């Protein structure tokens, strides 16, 4: 019960020691977005290496 009260106080701006619910939701959304962007970057990096080897098969990846 105390945690709910503290969270409600944080949501109303009465407490600075914990993030508001909207801030927690935003952090979760951004964490998911970052994970997705990392996956996309890994795929693009792998595709780039694959196509670079197709263009010049004598070149070795390091």
DRENDO-1510 file (C-alpha; in Angstrom, 1 decimal, always signed):
<recs>
REC; n; res; u; v; w
REC; 1; UNK; +0.0; +0.0; +0.0 .
REC; 2; UNK; +2.8; +2.4; +0.8 .
REC; 3; UNK; +4.4; +1.9; -2.6 .
REC; 4; UNK; +1.1; +2.8; -4.3 .
REC; 5; UNK; +0.9; +6.0; -2.2 .
REC; 6; UNK; +4.5; +6.9; -3.0 .
REC; 7; UNK; +4.0; +6.3; -6.7 .
REC; 8; UNK; +0.8; +8.4; -6.7 .
REC; 9; UNK; +2.8; +11.2; -5.0 .
REC; 10; UNK; +5.5; +10.9; -7.6 .
REC; 11; UNK; +2.9; +11.0; -10.4 .
REC; 12; UNK; +1.5; +14.2; -8.9 .
REC; 13; UNK; +5.0; +15.8; -8.6 .
REC; 14; UNK; +5.1; +15.7; -4.8 .
REC; 15; UNK; +8.1; +13.4; -4.7 .
REC; 16; UNK; +11.4; +13.6; -6.5 .
REC; 17; UNK; +12.9; +10.3; -5.2 .
REC; 18; UNK; +11.2; +8.1; -7.7 .
REC; 19; UNK; +10.2; +8.4; -11.4 .
REC; 20; UNK; +6.6; +9.0; -12.4 .
REC; 21; UNK; +4.6; +6.3; -14.1 .
REC; 22; UNK; +4.8; +8.2; -17.4 .
REC; 23; UNK; +8.5; +8.4; -17.1 .
REC; 24; UNK; +8.7; +4.6; -16.4 .
REC; 25; UNK; +6.6; +3.9; -19.5 .
REC; 26; UNK; +8.7; +6.2; -21.6 .
REC; 27; UNK; +11.9; +4.4; -20.4 .
REC; 28; UNK; +10.4; +1.0; -21.3 .
REC; 29; UNK; +9.4; +2.3; -24.7 .
REC; 30; UNK; +12.8; +3.7; -25.4 .
REC; 31; UNK; +14.5; +0.5; -24.2 .
REC; 32; UNK; +12.4; -1.6; -26.6 .
REC; 33; UNK; +13.2; +0.9; -29.4 .
REC; 34; UNK; +17.0; +0.7; -28.6 .
REC; 35; UNK; +16.9; -3.1; -28.7 .
REC; 36; UNK; +15.1; -3.1; -32.0 .
REC; 37; UNK; +17.6; -0.6; -33.5 .
REC; 38; UNK; +20.5; -2.8; -32.3 .
REC; 39; UNK; +19.0; -5.8; -34.0 .
REC; 40; UNK; +18.5; -3.8; -37.2 .
REC; 41; UNK; +22.1; -2.6; -37.1 .
REC; 42; UNK; +23.3; -6.2; -36.6 .
REC; 43; UNK; +21.4; -7.3; -39.6 .
REC; 44; UNK; +22.6; -4.4; -41.7 .
REC; 45; UNK; +26.2; -5.0; -40.6 .
REC; 46; UNK; +25.9; -8.7; -41.6 .
REC; 47; UNK; +24.3; -7.9; -44.9 .
REC; 48; UNK; +27.0; -5.3; -45.7 .
REC; 49; UNK; +29.7; -7.9; -45.0 .
REC; 50; UNK; +27.9; -10.5; -47.1 .
REC; 51; UNK; +27.5; -8.1; -50.1 .
REC; 52; UNK; +31.0; -6.8; -49.8 .
REC; 53; UNK; +32.3; -10.4; -50.1 .
REC; 54; UNK; +30.1; -10.9; -53.1 .
REC; 55; UNK; +31.5; -7.9; -54.9 .
REC; 56; UNK; +35.1; -8.8; -54.2 .
REC; 57; UNK; +35.5; -12.5; -53.4 .
REC; 58; UNK; +39.3; -12.2; -53.1 .
REC; 59; UNK; +39.0; -9.7; -50.2 .
REC; 60; UNK; +38.9; -11.4; -46.8 .
REC; 61; UNK; +37.0; -10.2; -43.8 .
REC; 62; UNK; +39.0; -9.4; -40.8 .
</recs>
